[in-house]
Amino acid sequence: MKKIIGIILIIIGIILPFFLLISGIIQLVNGISPFIASEVVLGICKIVFCKMGTIPLYFGYYLCLKVI
């Protein structure tokens, strides 16, 4: 069971940073057009912190190694 949860966390850790990066870029571009400052700031925050989406990857990797 731990191995299955570890594999799911690894998959989430691979997909989540790309999703945050792409959604941050889209939000930034959409906020620049009519210049909505909160949209621009949230887009920049998503782009800067997209690497934090890899945290589940490390937990999943640890769970998979712990079981094996």
Secondary structure, DSSP 8 states (H G I E B T S, - for coil): -HHHHHHHHHHHHHHHHHHHHHHHHHHHHHHHTTT-HHHHHHHHHHHHTGGGGGHHHHHHHHHHHHH-
